[in-house]
Amino acid sequence: MYKATAAEVSKLRNATGAGMMDSKKALEEAEGDFDKAIEILRKKGQKVAANRADRESTEGVVIAKVNADNTKGIVISLNCETDFVAKNEDFVALAQKLADMALSYEDKEEFMSADVDGISVAEKMTEQTGVIGEKIEIGSFQTLVGPIVNAYIHAGNKIGAVVALSANVNGAEEVAKEVAMQVAAMNPVALDESLVSQAVIDQELEIAKDQLRQEGKPENMIENIAKGKLQKFFKENTLVHQPFIKEAKISVAEHVKSVDSQLEVIGYIRYGL
């Protein structure tokens, strides 16, 4: 029977991320054929992935990154089943590696077909499911482009945000970072009131009307008071109108304009586990 050497096991571990015993068994089953051993490990990953397909991968790592010239950002998540795996250094390093790759792609489908370590990203997820023993998958894949874009990661890689501003003026990069921090922390429902969905508006109006009726307000006054409460909701929950977290006396829009009177927030993305 073939006996794998320590050097061979180490080489296979480095190539696949598999554990020492799994690498040793694969090499011995393959009788020292390195490529065949890799295939054995991948087939094991496919079997584990099939067995865990119905599991929930609600833990993981969120990475928010921008390209070299700060014109494109991405928020991507590598999801797993447990917080224990999410905190593993190798798992976080893989998430970072995939995020760097993801900046070159426009959508998740294209990215999942991209090459990583000689296989597709989709195949890499199956491989890592076998290596780790948990369901591993790409969750979020969101991109944003603009004249100046910056990113922020919050709460130990659990929330990521990217913000785009209207012009690359002096100081805009830092302000974009601050606004991304705002987005991560405050989770606005939309950029401004014009982008709040009608379903959310209707829901907020109904909540306000129910509260007012419970307070005994006259029916002929309820409609106008509810509209006033809706304006307060917009101020507290839309990004540009929210009080800026570092200086609550001014709004986010006012803080952005303190850098340049024409500067505006033109978009953001956010994802949290």
N, C-alpha and C positions, 0 to 999 in steps of 0.2 A: 504493500500500500504506500502511495506517495505521501511523503512528509514535507509540509511547507516549511521553509526556513523563516527565521525572524525577519530577514531583509525583504523577503517576498510578501510576507504578511503586512509589513510596514508600507510597502509600495502600494498594495491594494487598498489599504486603509486610507492613504493619502489621496488616492484616485477617486474613491467612492464615498468616504466618510463613514463606512461601515465599522462596526466594532471589531475588536481583535479576534474573538472567537468565530464570529460570522465570516470574517475574511479568511481565517485559517481553514474553516470547513469548506468554503467555496473553492479555495485553491486545491485542497486535497480531493474534492469531488471532481474538479477539472483536471486533476493530475498535473498540476503546475502550469496549465495553459491560462495565461493572464487574461486574455480577452474572454475566454469561456467562463472564467471565474466571475468577471464583471457581469456577464449575461446571467449567471446563476443568481447573483445578488439582485439584479433587476427583476428577475422573475419572482424572487421572494418578495420584493417590494410590491409587485402587482398583486400578489396573493394577499398580502397584508392590507393593501389599499382596498381591495374588494371586500375584505372582511370588516373594514372600518368605514365603508362608504356612507353608512347612515349615522355616523357619529357627528357631533357638532364641534366645529373648530372655532370656538369663540375667544380663545386666547391667541397670543402672538405678538408680533412686532409691527409697529407702524413707522414707516420711514418717509419723511418729506425732504425732497432735494431739489436743487435748481442746477441748470447747466452752467458752464463756465462764464458765459456773458450775461447771466441773470435775465434771460428772455423766455425761458421755459422752466416750469416746475412740475413735479409729480408727487402724488401721495399714493404710496403703495403699501399693502400689508401682506406679510407672510403669516398665515394663520396656523394654529395648532390647537391641541385639545386642552393642554394644561399650562399653568403659569410656570411650572418647573422647567418645561422645555423652552418656553418663551424667554427665560432668563439665561439659557445656555449660551456661552460665548460663540460657539460654532454656529448656532442657529441665528443669532444676531448678525454675525459676519456674513452668512448667506443672504440674509435680508438686505444688508447693505450692498452686497455684490449685485443682487437682482435689481435694486433701485438704481444703481449706476447704469446698468444695462437698459432699464426701462425708459430712461430719458431719451433714448434713440428711437422709441416707438410711439405710434399715435393711438393705438387702442389695445385692449387686453388680448383680443384674438390673435393679432399679429405678434404680440409679445410672447404669448404662450407657445408659438411655433419657433421662436428664436433659439439660437444655439447657445448652450451653456455647458461647458465641460464635455463637448462632443455629443450631447443629446439635447432634445428640445426642453424648454422650461417645463412643459407639461410632463414630460418623462422624468425630469428632475424631481418634480413633486412626488411622483410615484416612487422613485428611488429613495427619497428621503423618508417617505412614509415607512418603507421597509427598514431603513437604517434606524429610525427613531422609534418606530412602533406606535406612532400616533398619526392621525389624519393630518396631512400637511397640504395646504393649498394657498393660492394667491387669492386674497379677498378683494381689497380695494385696488383699483387701477384708474386713477384720475389724473388728467394733465391740464395745465393752464399755461397760456402764452400771453405775452404782453411786452410793452416797451421796457418795463423793469419789473422783475418778479423776485420774491424772496420767500423763504420757508421757515417754519418753526416746528419743533417736536416737543411735545408736552407730556408730563406725567410718566416718565420712564418708558418711552417709546409706545405709549398707549393712544396718543392723539397726535395727528399731524395736520398741518395747515399750510396752504400756499396762497399768497396774495399778489395780485397784479395791479400796478399803478399806471396812470395814463402817459407818463413821460419820464425819461431817464435824466432827471435834473440832479444837481448837487444835493445830496442828502436823501434822495429818494430810496436808495437801497436800504438804509437803516430804518426809514419810516415803514417801508414794506415789511420789514422784519417785525417791527413793533405791532403793526396791524395784524400780521399773521399770529402773533402772540395773543392778541385780542380775540381773534377768531377761534383759536384753540380753547381759550379759557371761557369765553362767553357764549359760544355756539349760537350765533345769530340765525334767525330763520330765513333771512334773505339779505341781499345787498342793500336794498331800500324798499319803501312801501310799494313801489310799482311792480316789484318782483315777488311780492307775497302772493301765494296762490289764493284763489277765490274761496277754496274750501277752508283754508285757515282763517280768512277774514270772516266768513259766515259763522264759523265755530266760535271765534272770539266775540262776535256780536251777540250770539245766542247766550254765551256764558255771562256776558255783561248784563243782558236783559234779565236773565234769571236772577242774578244777584240783586239787581235793582228792585225787582218785584218782591223778593224776599225782604228787602229793606223797607218795603211799603211805599215806594215812589209812585206818584200818579202815572197812570198809563200814558197820558198825553205828553209826558216829559221823558219817558223812557227811551224813545228812539234817539233823541238828541244827546241825552247823557251817554247812551251806549256808544254813539259815534265819537264822543269825547274820550271815552275809555279806549276806543280803538286807536285813536291818535297816540295815546299814552303807550299802548302796546307796540305801535310802530317805533316809537322813540326808544323803548327799552330793548327791542328785539331785532331791529334791522341794523346792520353793521354801521352804516355811515352816521346814523343818528344816536347810536349807543354812546353813553359817557365813556370817554377814553380811560382805560384802566389805570394809566399812570397819572392822570390828572382829570378827575371826575367833573371838574367845572366846565370842561369843553367836550364837544363831541369828537368822534373819530374823524369825521370830515373836516372839522376845524383844525384838528391836529395835523392832518395831512396838508391842509392849505397853509399852515404856518411855515412850511418848507418852501412852498411856491403857490401863489394865489390861484394858479390854473391847474394845480395837481389834484387828481381825483383817484379814488379806488374804482377800478373797472371790473374786478372780478375776484372771486376767492373759491377755494375748495377746502373741505375739511373732512376728516374721517377719524372716528374714534372706535376702539374696541369696546 
